[in-house]
């Protein structure tokens, strides 16, 4: 179980790190371009990037981790569980607001006051999603450090 826990927390930390970095890049580089161009010209980063790099792998890792964590009783459990709870909140926001809103925005043919306003709201609220992903990432890294320390102690015994 220790090996599975380490693998899952490693995977969680890697995917969350990518998610944080890519999310900040999108917010600083991509969204400003969207704000000045018609929505029907936007690159669909959801299907071109997020679905394969973050959304799918992260969601799958969360589900597997939730199953595995109930059989794990090590020192990293509370940190791992805290990371999972926070990233689940982020996933709920992603699937209930961010994805549907972006799909709607990209279906609009031209920039309008409603599109600009919706994109501005999406972008502003997205900062909260970045905070959640960053917090989950830090918690996953803490869990990983505890798992690594426990692994070294077992290996040295």
PyMOL commands that set and color helices and strands:
alter all, ss='L'
color gray80, all
select helices_A, chain A and resi 2-34+39-41+45-69+77-107+113-156
alter helices_A, ss='H'
color red, helices_A
deselect
rebuild
show_as cartoon
